[in-house]
Amino acid sequence: MGPSRIEKLTDRQKDCLRLVGDGYTSKEIARLLDISPSTVDNHLHAAVTVLQAANRAEAARFFRDSASRQKLPSQPESIADPQKSSNLRASEQNEQRSLFRQMFTLPLLGGKPNQLETGRRVLGILQIAVISLVIFTAIALITSGVLAVFS
């Protein structure tokens, strides 16, 4: 398998192979890339065919190995400057989702057991509790309104 085969892969196929190499399932990859699991499987099947690999794991290993062997072009001094790289880390931290947004998005379903750290697990439990409370309150209000109209 040569580097020319890697160049034939689409960006989406490369994304899927990277995630397979990280241990994600098709459903998890689909959730991350906002596509269907069957589309993920199609991308992976095409990548396996292009790379002439036996399976998706072998294709992902080959893709990861070839990516680590690629030579990077020389980079300008501004990128190598440690002061600027610390500014980049700070901007990445600012892009993290706010607590409000985390609190009102549904937790991911499925996945591996004990996959989340304790803080994330507690946040997921709180999310489910808040959503359940809102639904229960809505049902109670609707029921009381219907009973008031028919009484």
Contact map, one row per residue, 1 for C-alpha under 8 A:
1110100000000000000000000000000000000000000000000011000000000000000000000000000000000000000000000000000000000000000000000000000000000000000000000000000
1111110000000000000000000000000000000000000000000000000000000000000000000000000000000000000000000000000000000000000000000000000000000000000000000000000
1111111000000000000000000000000000000000000000000000000000000000010000000000000000000000000000000000000000000000000000000000000000000000000000000000000
0111111100000000000000000000000000000000000000000000000000000000000000000000000000000000000000000000000000000000000000000000000000000000000000000000000
1111111110000000000000000000000000000000000000000110000000000000000000000000000000000000000000000000000000000000000000000000000000000000000000000000000
0111111110000000000000000000000000000000000000000010000000000010010000000000000000000000000000000000000000000000000000000000000000000000000000000000000
0011111111000000000000000000000000000000000000000000000000000000000000000000000000000000000000000000000000000000000000000000000000000000000000000000000
0001111111000000000000000000000000000000000000000100000000000000000000000000000000000000000000000000000000000000000000000000000000000000000000000000000
0000111111101100000000000000000000000000000000100100000000000000000000000000000000000000000000000000000000000000000000000000000000000000000000000000000
0000001111111100000000000000000000000000000000000000000000000000000000000000000000000000000000000000000000000000000000000000000000000000000000000000000
0000000011111110000000000000000000000000000000000000000000000000000000000000000000000000000000000000000000000000000000000000000000000000000000000000000
0000000001111111000000000000000000000000001000000000000000000000000000000000000000000000000000000000000000000000000000000000000000000000000000000000000
0000000011111111100000000000000000000000001101100000000000000000000000000000000000000000000000000000000000000000000000000000000000000000000000000000000
0000000011111111110000000000000000000000000000100000000000000010000000000000000000000000000000000000000000000000000000000000000000000000000000000000000
0000000000111111111000000000000000000000000000000000000000000000000000000000000000000000000000000000000000000000000000000000000000000000000000000000000
0000000000011111111100000000100000000001001100000000000000000000000000000000000000000000000000000000000000000000000000000000000000000000000000000000000
0000000000001111111110000000000000000000000100100000000100110010000000000000000000000000000000000000000000000000000000000000000000000000000000000000000
0000000000000111111111000000000000000000000000000000000000010011000000000000000000000000000000000000000000000000000000000000000000000000000000000000000
0000000000000011111111110000100000000000000000000000000000000000000000000000000000000000000000000000000000000000000000000000000000000000000000000000000
0000000000000001111111111000100000000000000000000000000110010000000000000000000000000000000000000000000000000000000000000000000000000000000000000000000
0000000000000000111111110000000000000000000000000000000010011001000000000000000000000000000000000000000000000000000000000000000000000000000000000000000
0000000000000000011111110000000000000000000000000000000000000000000000000000000000000000000000000000000000000000000000000000000000000000000000000000000
0000000000000000001111111000000000000000000000000000000000000000000000000000000000000000000000000000000000000000000000000000000000000000000000000000000
0000000000000000001111111101100000000000000000000000000000000000000000000000000000000000000000000000000000000000000000000000000000000000000000000000000
0000000000000000000100111111100000000000000000000000000000000000000000000000000000000000000000000000000000000000000000000000000000000000000000000000000
0000000000000000000000011111110000001101100000000000000000000000000000000000000000000000000000000000000000000000000000000000000000000000000000000000000
0000000000000000000000001111111000011000000000000000000000000000000000000000000000000000000000000000000000000000000000000000000000000000000000000000000
0000000000000000000000011111111100000000000000000000000000000000000000000000000000000000000000000000000000000010000000000000000000000000000000000000000
0000000000000001001100011111111110001001000000000000000000000000000000000000000000000000000000000000000000000000000000000000000000000000000000000000000
0000000000000000000000000111111111111011000000000000000000000000000000000000000000000000000000000000000000000000000000000000000000000000000000000000000
0000000000000000000000000011111111110000000000000000000000000000000000000000000000000000000000000000000000000000000000000000000000000000000000000000000
0000000000000000000000000001111111100000000000000000000000000000000000000000000000000000000000000000000000000000000000000000000000000000000000000000000
0000000000000000000000000000111111100000000000000000000000000000000000000000000000000000000000000000000000000000000000000000000000000000000000000000000
0000000000000000000000000000011111110000000000000000000000000000000000000000000000000000000000000000000000000000000000000000000000000000000000000000000
0000000000000000000000000000011111111011000000000000000000000000000000000000000000000000000000000000000000000000000000000000000000000000000000000000000
0000000000000000000000000010011001111111000000000000000000000000000000000000000000000000000000000000000000000000000000000000000000000000000000000000000
0000000000000000000000000110110000111111100000000000000000000000000000000000000000000000000000000000000000000000000000000000000000000000000000000000000
0000000000000000000000000100000000011111110000000000000000000000000000000000000000000000000000000000000000000000000000000000000000000000000000000000000
0000000000000000000000000000010000111111111000000000000000000000000000000000000000000000000000000000000000000000000000000000000000000000000000000000000
0000000000000001000000000100110000111111111100000000000000000000000000000000000000000000000000000000000000000000000000000000000000000000000000000000000
0000000000000000000000000100000000001111111110000000000000000000000000000000000000000000000000000000000000000000000000000000000000000000000000000000000
0000000000000000000000000000000000000111111111000000000000000000000000000000000000000000000000000000000000000000000000000000000000000000000000000000000
0000000000011001000000000000000000000011111111100000000000000000000000000000000000000000000000000000000000000000000000000000000000000000000000000000000
0000000000001001100000000000000000000001111111110000000100000000000000000000000000000000000000000000000000000000000000000000000000000000000000000000000
0000000000000000000000000000000000000000111111111000000100000000000000000000000000000000000000000000000000000000000000000000000000000000000000000000000
0000000000001000000000000000000000000000011111111100000000000000000000000000000000000000000000000000000000000000000000000000000000000000000000000000000
0000000010001100100000000000000000000000001111111110000000100000000000000000000000000000000000000000000000000000000000000000000000000000000000000000000
0000000000000000000000000000000000000000000111111111111100100000000000000000000000000000000000000000000000000000000000000000000000000000000000000000000
0000000000000000000000000000000000000000000011111111100000000000000000000000000000000000000000000000000000000000000000000000000000000000000000000000000
0000100110000000000000000000000000000000000001111111100000000000000000000000000000000000000000000000000000000000000000000000000000000000000000000000000
1000110000000000000000000000000000000000000000111111100000100000000000000000000000000000000000000000000000000000000000000000000000000000000000000000000
1000000000000000000000000000000000000000000000011111110000100000000000000000000000000000000000000000000000000000000000000000000000000000000000000000000
0000000000000000000000000000000000000000000000011111111101100000000000000000000000000000000000000000000000000000000000000000000000000000000000000000000
0000000000000000000000000000000000000000000000010001111101100000000000000000000000000000000000000000000000000000000000000000000000000000000000000000000
0000000000000000000000000000000000000000000000010000111111100000000000000000000000000000000000000000000000000000000000000000000000000000000000000000000
0000000000000000100100000000000000000000000110010000111111110000000000000000000000000000000000000000000000000000000000000000000000000000000000000000000
0000000000000000000110000000000000000000000000000000001111111000000000000000000000000000000000000000000000000000000000000000000000000000000000000000000
0000000000000000000000000000000000000000000000000000111111111100000000000000000000000000000000000000000000000000000000000000000000000000000000000000000
0000000000000000100000000000000000000000000000110011111111111110000000000000000000000000000000000000000000000000000000000000000000000000000000000000000
0000000000000000110110000000000000000000000000000000000111111111000000000000000000000000000000000000000000000000000000000000000000000000000000000000000
0000000000000000000010000000000000000000000000000000000011111111100000000000000000000000000000000000000000000000000000000000000000000000000000000000000
0000000000000000000000000000000000000000000000000000000001111111110000000000000000000000000000000000000000000000000000000000000000000000000000000000000
0000010000000100110000000000000000000000000000000000000000111111111000000000000000000000000000000000000000000000000000000000000000000000000000000000000
0000000000000000010010000000000000000000000000000000000000011111111100000000000000000000000000000000000000000000000000000000000000000000000000000000000
0000000000000000000000000000000000000000000000000000000000001111111110000000000000000000000000000000000000000000000000000000000000000000000000000000000
0010010000000000000000000000000000000000000000000000000000000111111111000000000000000000000000000000000000000000000000000000000000000000000000000000000
0000000000000000000000000000000000000000000000000000000000000011111111000000000000000000000000000000000000000000000000000000000000000000000000000000000
0000000000000000000000000000000000000000000000000000000000000001111111000000000000000000000000000000000000000000000000000000000000000000000000000000000
0000000000000000000000000000000000000000000000000000000000000000111111100000000000000000000000000000000000000000000000000000000000000000000000000000000
0000000000000000000000000000000000000000000000000000000000000000011111110000000000000000000000000000000000000000000000000000000000000000000000000000000
0000000000000000000000000000000000000000000000000000000000000000000011111000000000000000000000000000000000000000000000000000000000000000000000000000000
0000000000000000000000000000000000000000000000000000000000000000000001111100000000000000000000000000000000000000000000000000000000000000000000000000000
0000000000000000000000000000000000000000000000000000000000000000000000111110000000000000000000000000000000000000000000000000000000000000000000000000000
0000000000000000000000000000000000000000000000000000000000000000000000011111000000000000000000000000000000000000000000000000000000000000000000000000000
0000000000000000000000000000000000000000000000000000000000000000000000001111101100000000000000000000000000000000000000000000000000000000000000000000000
0000000000000000000000000000000000000000000000000000000000000000000000000111111100000000000000000000000000000000000000000000000000000000000000000000000
0000000000000000000000000000000000000000000000000000000000000000000000000011111110000000000000000000000000000000000000000000000000000000000000000000000
0000000000000000000000000000000000000000000000000000000000000000000000000001111110010000000000000000000000000000000000000000000000000000000000000000000
0000000000000000000000000000000000000000000000000000000000000000000000000011111110011000000000000000000000000000000000000000000000000000000000000000000
0000000000000000000000000000000000000000000000000000000000000000000000000011111111011000000000000000000000000000000000000000000000000000000000000000000
0000000000000000000000000000000000000000000000000000000000000000000000000000111111111000000000000000000000000000000000000000000000000000000000000000000
0000000000000000000000000000000000000000000000000000000000000000000000000000000111111100000000000000000000000000000000000000000000000000000000000000000
0000000000000000000000000000000000000000000000000000000000000000000000000000000011111110000000000000000000000000000000000000000000000000000000000000000
0000000000000000000000000000000000000000000000000000000000000000000000000000011111111111000000000000000000000000000000000000000000000000000000000000000
0000000000000000000000000000000000000000000000000000000000000000000000000000001111111111100000000000000000000000000000000000000000000000000000000000000
0000000000000000000000000000000000000000000000000000000000000000000000000000000001111111110000000000000000000000000000000000000000000000000000000000000
0000000000000000000000000000000000000000000000000000000000000000000000000000000000111111111000000000000000000000000000000000000000000000000000000000000
0000000000000000000000000000000000000000000000000000000000000000000000000000000000011111111100000000000000000000000000000000000000000000000000000000000
0000000000000000000000000000000000000000000000000000000000000000000000000000000000001111111110000000000000000000000000000000000000000000000000000000000
0000000000000000000000000000000000000000000000000000000000000000000000000000000000000111111111000000000000000000000000000000000000000000000000000000000
0000000000000000000000000000000000000000000000000000000000000000000000000000000000000011111111100000000000000000000000000000000000000000000000000000000
0000000000000000000000000000000000000000000000000000000000000000000000000000000000000001111111110000000000000000000000000000000000000000000000000000000
0000000000000000000000000000000000000000000000000000000000000000000000000000000000000000111111110000000000000000000000000000000000000000000000000000000
0000000000000000000000000000000000000000000000000000000000000000000000000000000000000000011111110000000000000000000000000000000000000000000000000000000
0000000000000000000000000000000000000000000000000000000000000000000000000000000000000000001111111000000000000000000000000000000000000000000000000000000
0000000000000000000000000000000000000000000000000000000000000000000000000000000000000000000111111100000000000000000000000000000000000000000000000000000
0000000000000000000000000000000000000000000000000000000000000000000000000000000000000000000000111110110000000000000000000000000000000000000000000000000
0000000000000000000000000000000000000000000000000000000000000000000000000000000000000000000000011111110000000000000000000000000000000000000000000000000
0000000000000000000000000000000000000000000000000000000000000000000000000000000000000000000000001111111000000000000000000000000000000000000000000000000
0000000000000000000000000000000000000000000000000000000000000000000000000000000000000000000000000111111100000000000000000000000000000000000000000000000
0000000000000000000000000000000000000000000000000000000000000000000000000000000000000000000000001111111110000000000000000000000000000000000000000000000
0000000000000000000000000000000000000000000000000000000000000000000000000000000000000000000000001111111110000000000000000000000000000000000000000000000
0000000000000000000000000000000000000000000000000000000000000000000000000000000000000000000000000011111110000000000000000010011000000000000000000000000
0000000000000000000000000000000000000000000000000000000000000000000000000000000000000000000000000001111111000000000000000000001000000000000000000000000
0000000000000000000000000000000000000000000000000000000000000000000000000000000000000000000000000000111111100000000000000000001000000000000000000000000
0000000000000000000000000000000000000000000000000000000000000000000000000000000000000000000000000000000111110000000000000001001100000000000000000000000
0000000000000000000000000000000000000000000000000000000000000000000000000000000000000000000000000000000011111000000000000001001100000000000000000000000
0000000000000000000000000000000000000000000000000000000000000000000000000000000000000000000000000000000001111110000000000000000000000000000000000000000
0000000000000000000000000000000000000000000000000000000000000000000000000000000000000000000000000000000000111110000000000000000000000000000000000000000
0000000000000000000000000000000000000000000000000000000000000000000000000000000000000000000000000000000000011111000000000000000000000000000000000000000
0000000000000000000000000001000000000000000000000000000000000000000000000000000000000000000000000000000000011111101000000000000000000000000000000000000
0000000000000000000000000000000000000000000000000000000000000000000000000000000000000000000000000000000000000111111000000000000000000000000000000000000
0000000000000000000000000000000000000000000000000000000000000000000000000000000000000000000000000000000000000011111000000000000000000000000000000000000
0000000000000000000000000000000000000000000000000000000000000000000000000000000000000000000000000000000000000001111110000000000000000000000000000000000
0000000000000000000000000000000000000000000000000000000000000000000000000000000000000000000000000000000000000011111110000000000000000000000000000000000
0000000000000000000000000000000000000000000000000000000000000000000000000000000000000000000000000000000000000000011111011000000000000000000000000000000
0000000000000000000000000000000000000000000000000000000000000000000000000000000000000000000000000000000000000000011111111000000000000000000000000000000
0000000000000000000000000000000000000000000000000000000000000000000000000000000000000000000000000000000000000000000111111100000000000000000000000000000
0000000000000000000000000000000000000000000000000000000000000000000000000000000000000000000000000000000000000000000011111110000000000000000000000000000
0000000000000000000000000000000000000000000000000000000000000000000000000000000000000000000000000000000000000000000111111111000000000000000000000000000
0000000000000000000000000000000000000000000000000000000000000000000000000000000000000000000000000000000000000000000111111111100000000000000000000000000
0000000000000000000000000000000000000000000000000000000000000000000000000000000000000000000000000000000000000000000001111111110000000000000000000000000
0000000000000000000000000000000000000000000000000000000000000000000000000000000000000000000000000000001000000000000000111111111000000000000000000000000
0000000000000000000000000000000000000000000000000000000000000000000000000000000000000000000000000000000001100000000000011111111100000000000000000000000
0000000000000000000000000000000000000000000000000000000000000000000000000000000000000000000000000000000000000000000000001111111110000000000000000000000
0000000000000000000000000000000000000000000000000000000000000000000000000000000000000000000000000000001000000000000000000111111111000000000000000000000
0000000000000000000000000000000000000000000000000000000000000000000000000000000000000000000000000000001111100000000000000011111111100000000000000000000
0000000000000000000000000000000000000000000000000000000000000000000000000000000000000000000000000000000001100000000000000001111111110000000000000000000
0000000000000000000000000000000000000000000000000000000000000000000000000000000000000000000000000000000000000000000000000000111111111000000000000000000
0000000000000000000000000000000000000000000000000000000000000000000000000000000000000000000000000000000000000000000000000000011111111100000000000000000
0000000000000000000000000000000000000000000000000000000000000000000000000000000000000000000000000000000000000000000000000000001111111110000000000000000
0000000000000000000000000000000000000000000000000000000000000000000000000000000000000000000000000000000000000000000000000000000111111111000000000000000
0000000000000000000000000000000000000000000000000000000000000000000000000000000000000000000000000000000000000000000000000000000011111111100000000000000
0000000000000000000000000000000000000000000000000000000000000000000000000000000000000000000000000000000000000000000000000000000001111111110000000000000
0000000000000000000000000000000000000000000000000000000000000000000000000000000000000000000000000000000000000000000000000000000000111111111000000000000
0000000000000000000000000000000000000000000000000000000000000000000000000000000000000000000000000000000000000000000000000000000000011111111100000000000
0000000000000000000000000000000000000000000000000000000000000000000000000000000000000000000000000000000000000000000000000000000000001111111110000000000
0000000000000000000000000000000000000000000000000000000000000000000000000000000000000000000000000000000000000000000000000000000000000111111111000000000
0000000000000000000000000000000000000000000000000000000000000000000000000000000000000000000000000000000000000000000000000000000000000011111111100000000
0000000000000000000000000000000000000000000000000000000000000000000000000000000000000000000000000000000000000000000000000000000000000001111111110000000
0000000000000000000000000000000000000000000000000000000000000000000000000000000000000000000000000000000000000000000000000000000000000000111111111000000
0000000000000000000000000000000000000000000000000000000000000000000000000000000000000000000000000000000000000000000000000000000000000000011111111100000
0000000000000000000000000000000000000000000000000000000000000000000000000000000000000000000000000000000000000000000000000000000000000000001111111110000
0000000000000000000000000000000000000000000000000000000000000000000000000000000000000000000000000000000000000000000000000000000000000000000111111111000
0000000000000000000000000000000000000000000000000000000000000000000000000000000000000000000000000000000000000000000000000000000000000000000011111111100
0000000000000000000000000000000000000000000000000000000000000000000000000000000000000000000000000000000000000000000000000000000000000000000001111111110
0000000000000000000000000000000000000000000000000000000000000000000000000000000000000000000000000000000000000000000000000000000000000000000000111111111
0000000000000000000000000000000000000000000000000000000000000000000000000000000000000000000000000000000000000000000000000000000000000000000000011111111
0000000000000000000000000000000000000000000000000000000000000000000000000000000000000000000000000000000000000000000000000000000000000000000000001111111
0000000000000000000000000000000000000000000000000000000000000000000000000000000000000000000000000000000000000000000000000000000000000000000000000111111
0000000000000000000000000000000000000000000000000000000000000000000000000000000000000000000000000000000000000000000000000000000000000000000000000011111
